Amino acid sequence: MTAALRAHGWKQVHAWGTDESQLTRGAWTVFVTRRTGPGLVIQGEQMHELQITADCEGNLH
């Protein structure tokens, strides 16, 4: 997800390992968090959940 955003002009300002990233473009900031857990296993395969939040000049969405 972060690679796709960077390809569209978003700048990565923080990366906390492979699980959390913060990207910005203009007045917008996007936080991408990848989560795993025992409840995210389907047919024996570990799945990942992406949580994406956005903030525009201090207004968290």
C-alpha positions in Angstrom: 0.0 0.0 0.0 2.7 2.5 0.9 4.6 1.7 -2.4 1.4 2.5 -4.3 1.0 5.8 -2.5 4.6 6.8 -3.0 4.2 6.0 -6.7 1.4 8.6 -6.8 3.5 11.4 -5.2 3.0 10.8 -1.5 6.2 11.3 0.6 7.0 8.8 3.4 7.9 10.7 6.5 8.0 7.9 9.1 8.3 4.1 8.9 8.1 2.1 12.1 9.3 -1.2 10.7 7.1 -3.0 8.1 3.9 -2.6 10.1 3.4 1.2 10.3 4.0 4.1 7.9 3.1 7.8 7.7 2.9 9.5 4.4 2.1 13.1 3.4 1.0 15.0 0.4 0.0 18.7 0.6 -2.2 19.2 3.7 -3.0 15.5 4.0 -1.3 12.8 6.2 -2.1 9.1 5.8 -1.2 6.5 8.4 -1.0 2.9 7.2 -0.9 0.1 9.8 -0.6 -3.6 9.0 -2.0 -5.9 11.7 -1.8 -9.7 12.1 -3.2 -12.0 14.8 -4.6 -15.4 15.5 -8.1 -14.3 14.3 -6.6 -13.5 10.9 -5.9 -17.0 9.7 -7.9 -18.4 6.8 -7.4 -22.0 5.7 -4.1 -22.2 7.6 -2.7 -19.0 5.9 -1.9 -15.9 8.0 -3.8 -12.9 6.6 -3.1 -9.2 7.2 -5.5 -6.4 8.0 -4.7 -2.8 6.8 -5.9 0.1 8.9 -5.7 3.4 7.0 -6.5 6.7 8.7 -6.1 10.1 7.2 -5.6 13.6 8.7 -6.1 16.9 6.9 -4.6 19.8 8.8 -5.5 18.4 12.2 -8.9 16.9 11.3 -8.5 13.1 11.8 -10.8 11.0 9.4 
